[in-house]
Structures are given as structure tokens and as C-alpha cells.
Amino acid sequence: MAGFGPRAQNDAPSTRKELHVNCLERNEPCLPMALPGNACFAIVAPAGPARLDTQKADRWFADRGHRCRIYPSTLQAQGYLAGSDRQRLQDLHDAFADPSIDAILCMRGGYGSMRLLDQLDFELIRRNPKPLIGYSDITALHTAIYRSTGLLTFHGAMLNADLLGAKLQPTEASLLAQLGGQLRSGAPIAHPADFALTSVLPGVASGPLLGGNLSMLGATLGTIAELETQGCILFIEDVNEPLYRVDRLLTQLRLAGKLEGIKGVLAGDFAGITTAALTPLLQDIFGPLGVPVLAGWRSGHCDPNVCLPLGARVRLDSVEQTLLLEQDLFRA
């Protein structure tokens, strides 16, 4: 196995605690700008490596009227990481800081995002708010950035497996529609009709949609990426985890107090576990809380993979099986 590069270092003064102030407590939500025509996507790899066909990537964006810029970490590999921590961190910072970049798209998940959390320049990100897109291991970035800046990010298709992998619609359509500002307050986040949803527990609730990969939500407890769940609609998904491990992860969140005060639950795809098998566990964990739970939502390690705006206020109706936006996703 290849050796690992040096841990990322930050030359900024030691004011890390100040940068981690939760700006949501100051009532300062942070919205990015919607994509313009001929937008430029930064392609970064904050986690694991993969072989990227750069010509195929260029064609994919060009066919849709956009451009992409490939950052160094996407073409590197050091063991199970896409290059050194220093390089992966630098790519993220450079992409946020560059005014010619309109959105930041992760190449893949895997593992590695957590290694960058204590070196992220949250003040740089807050000053340059842009859509960050990814899922799986990228959950660590979503939660840390939201907690420290309030920036709305997107749990959506990544480049290699989803977009270049030609997943079923609305994988691409939901991503581009949301990034393009086509969904406004009051609009539904459409779920593909061919895939049945399950009303696990009835009810209607509103709150910011937060969460992501369940394993990462557990792994980041006690860190600067620990999810603030009070008043939220909790979204969860996972892959390659048997039912007992999902039980263990949900129980971990419960014992950590992270289920107290949630308003509702949207259960995404749990690859390898049917919704029928998952439903009794969801009823057992969330039933005592009296919150609505809707399961079978096609977001996560699945095909199709519906984009979700993390941090956006939504209205979940588990009986009507709908998810509505209650705010615009971008600055005017």
C-alpha cells in the first residue's frame, strides 16, 4: 500500500474555536447562488480515490451546457485516500475561494473527509458560499459546514458512480433542477413514481432537512461535525450495513440524545435491506417520539438517487408521502 502524505496544516492563526461558532444560533442562514448558464463545476475528491475518465467528464458537462475543472486530488491515490490530506484540503479551499467556480462536485465517497474537518477554513467557506454536492462519506463535510457556517449543501449525485454511471432519472434531473434554482418555496421534491414509499408513522412536520449517511452521523458524534438535530427533519441512509448494525447506529443516536426534539424522519435507501424489513425497527426507535416517518425514499447508494437540499426547511407529510420546500434554496 502506498504511504500517506503529511497531515494537512493550516497557516492561519490559532482561532479555530472562533471559526466553529454555530452561525445558526445567530440566525444567519447562508445560501449559495443558483447556477448560471455555462456554469463551472469544480471536481474534487475529499475522500477516496477512483479512476476518472477526464474526457468523458468534459463531454458530460459540455453536453449540458456547462464546464468542469478537474482538481489534482481526483487524479491521485495514496492507499484508500485520493491523495494526501494536504492536497485534498487545498482542493476544497481553492474551489471555494475561486470566483470562477460555481459549484463543487465530489467525485466519490469512500473514506477520508473526516481527516480534513479540523483544518477546514469555515470562514473562507462562509465568505464564498457555493453548492457542495455529494453523499456517503461527504456527510462529514455537509454536517461540519452546516454547523459552522449555516451553508445549505446538496446530498446528491457524485460524478463517477452516479452521473458518469448514467443512473436512472431523476438522478441527474433532480440535481440540475435544484442547482439551477428551478425549485422554489412551495415546490415538491419529486420522488420517482416507480418506487413505492412506505408511511411508517403518520403525521406532518416542518423543519430543516438534515442528516445523511447514518454510519457517518454516528462516527462524527463528539466532533465538530456532530449533527445538531433539534427541530430538524432527520434524513438517514446507508449501504452494506445489516439490520442489526442499523439498529446499533440508531440506538447510538438515541443514547447520545440526538433523537430528542426531531420533528420527523425521512428514511432513504438502505442498500441490502428492504423497506419491509426496516419498518419494524423504525417503528420501534421513532414510535415513542410521536413523529412522522416516511421510508423508501430513493436517495443514497441507489439508482435513481434523488437530490436533497440539506439545511433547507421542508414540510414532510408521511401520509400523503410528500416532501415540500418551505424556502428558496438560493440567494435572490
N, C-alpha and C positions, 0 to 999 in steps of 0.2 A: 504493500500500500504506500502511496506517495506520502511524503511528510507534510506537515501542516505549516502554514505561514505564520508570521508573528501575529499576536493578538492586536486588534485594531486599537490605535491610540488616537486620542483627541487632543489637539494642541490648545483648545480653549481653556480659560481659567477654570478652576475647580468650583463651579457654581451649579453642579448637576442637580442638587436638590431643588434649587430655584426653578430650573427648567422643567421639573416634573410636577409643578403645581397643576392640579386638575382645573383647566380653564372652564370646564362645565360648571364648577362650583361658583364661578364668577359670571355665569350665564352668558358665555361668549361662544356660541356655536361657530364653527369655522367651515365655510362652504367653498368648494373649488369653483372654477369656471367650467361651463359646458364646453365640449369640444367644438372648435371652429371647423370649417371646411379645410381639407388638406392638412389635418392635424398631424403632429409628430409624436409618435409613441416612443418612449424610452423602453428598451427591453433590458431588464436586469435579472440577476439570479442571486437573490439574497440567501438562498438555501442550498439545495443540492444541484449537482451537475447533470447535464444531458447533452446529447449531440444535437446541435441546432443547424438546420439547413437554412443558411442565411439568404440564399437566393429565393427559396420558397417563401421565406418570411417577407422579403421585399415585395414579391409578387402578390402575396396575400393582401398586404396593406395597399399597394398600388391599385389593385382591382377594386378596392372600396374607397378610393379617392384619398387615401392617407399615406403617411410615410412612417418609417421606423428607423431608429438609431440603435445599433447593437452596442451594448456596453461590454467592457472587457471580461467581466466575470462570467458572462454567458458562454464564453469560448474557453473557459479554463476549468480544470478539475484538480482538486487535491484530496484524494480519498473520496469521502462521501460529501465533500463540500465543493461548491463551484468557485474555486479559487480561495485565496486567503481571506480571513476576516477583514483585514485592512482593505483589500480590493473590493469586496462585496459592499462594505460600508461606504467606501469612496464613491462607488457607482450610484448608490442611493442618494447620497448627498449631492453629487454632481447633477443627477437628474432633477432633483427638486430645485436646485439653485439655477439651472439653465433656463433662461426665459424663453428659449425656442422650443422647449419641451412642453407638450400639452397634457400628457397623461403618462403614467408609469405602469407598465405591464410586466408582471413577473413571468419568467419563462417556465418555471415549475416549482413544486414544493420540495418534499423530501425532508431534509433537516438542515438547520443552520441559522435560521432567523433569530432564534433566542440568543445566539452568541453575540449579536450586534446590539442588543437592547440597551445595555448600559453605556454605549458610545454614541447612540443616535443624537443628533443635534435637533432637538424638538423645536427650538426657537427658529432655526433655519426652515423647518417644515412649516411652522405656523406662519412665517412670513411669505412663504411660497406655496400656498395650498393648491394641490393638484390631485386628480383622481389617482389613487393607488389601487391596482386590481390584482387579485389573486385569492387563493384559498388554501386549505390544508395547513402546512407549516407557516404560511403567510399570516395565519390568525394571530401569531405573536406580534407581528407588526401592526395589524389592524387594531388590536386592543391597546397596545402601548401608545400608538399615535393618537387614538381617540381619547384615551385617558389623559394624555399630557397636552393635547392641542385642541380637542373637540372636532378634529377634521373628519368629515364624512368620507368613508372609503367604500370600496366595492368588493363584495365576496362574489367573484365572477370568474369567467373562463380565463385560463392561462394559455400562453402561446403554444407550447409544444403539444400537450395531450388533447387540449380542447379545440383551439382554433385551427392549427395546422392538422390536427387529427380529424377534422371535419365531423365533429359531433352533431347530433341531430338538432334541428331548431326546436325551441328558441334560444339555444346556447349563444349563438352569435347575435341574433336579432335583439335579445333582451339586453345584452351588454351594450351594443351600439346605440340602442334606443335610449337607454338610461344615460350613457355618457354624452349623447347628443342633446340632452335636455328635452326629449320628446315627452317624458312623463312628468306631469306637473301635479301639484297638490290636488287630491281627489281622484287621481287616476288609479286603476287597479294594477298591481303587478301580476301579469297574466301567468297562469300555470297551464302547461300543456294538457289539453283535454283527454289525450290518450292515456294519461297516467292518473289513476284514481287516488284521491286523497281520503284520509280517514279522520272523522271527527272523534277524537279520543275522549275529550272532556268538553262539554258545551260552554259557550259564553262569548262575550265580546270584550275586547280590551284595547287600549291605546298606549303607546309608549315608544321610546326609541328602540329600533331593532338592533340588537347587539348579540355577539357571540361568534360562532364559527366552529372550527374543529374541536370536538369535545376533549380529545386527548390533550390538545394544546391548552385548552381552558384549565384543565387540571394541572398541567405542567407549569403554568405561569402563575399559579397561586403563590402569594408571598413575594412576587416580583413587581417591577414597575409596570408590567403588562397585566397584572391581575385585573380581571373584568369587574367593573362597577355595575352591578345588576339591579340596584334599587330602581323600581319603577319601569323596568325595561320589558320588552317582548324578547324573550331569550330564544335565539336560534342555535340549534345544535346539529351536527352531522359528524360522521366518522367512517373509517374504512379499515377492513381487516381486524376488527375488534369483535370477538364473540360476545354473546349476550351478557355473560357474567361480568365481563370487563366493562361493558357499558353500564351495568348496574353499579359496579365499583366506582366508576368515574362520576356518575350522578350522585351516588352516596357521598363521595368526597366533596362535591359541591354543596350538598345539603349540610354536611357536618361543618363545613367552613362558613356556613351562613349565607352562601351565595344564592340560595333559592328563596330566602326571606325577602318579601317585597317585590318579587317579579310580578308582572301583570298578565303574562301569557307565555305560551311556548309554541314555537314553530319547529317541528322536528323534520330535518331534511333527510337525505339519503344516508342509510347505514349499510353500506355495501356488504353483502353477505348475510344480512338479517332482514327478513321480511317484515313489513309493517304489522302483519298479524302477530308475529312473534314478539315484536317490540311493544305493542299496545298494552298488554298487561303490566309491563314494567313501568311505562309512562303513567298509567293509571295509579299504580302503587306509589310512585315518587311524587307526582304532582296532584293527585286527587285530594289529599289533605289540605292543599293550598287554595283550593277553590278557584283555580284559574283555567281559562280555556286552553286546550291543547289540540293542535292540528298536526297530523303526521302524514308522511309520504311525500313531502314537498321535494321536488326534483332539483335540489341544489347540493353540490358537493362532488364527491367522486362518482359521478353518474353521467349517464347520457340519455337525455339532454341535461345540461347544467344551467339552471336559471340564475341570472344575476340578481343579487340582493344588495341594496344600499345600506351599509352598516352605519348606524348612528342616526339614520333618518327616522322621523316619527311616523309610525304606521298604525293602522287600525286592523286588528285581527278578529275575524268572525269565524269561529271554528264550526258553527252550524251551517252557515252559508258557504263556508270554505273559501273565504276571500281574504285578500291582503291588500289594503288600500293605503296609498301615500297620504299623509296629512301635512306634508310640507313640500316645497320645491327642493330640488336637490342641489341647485347651483345658485351662485350669486347672480343678481339681475345685471 
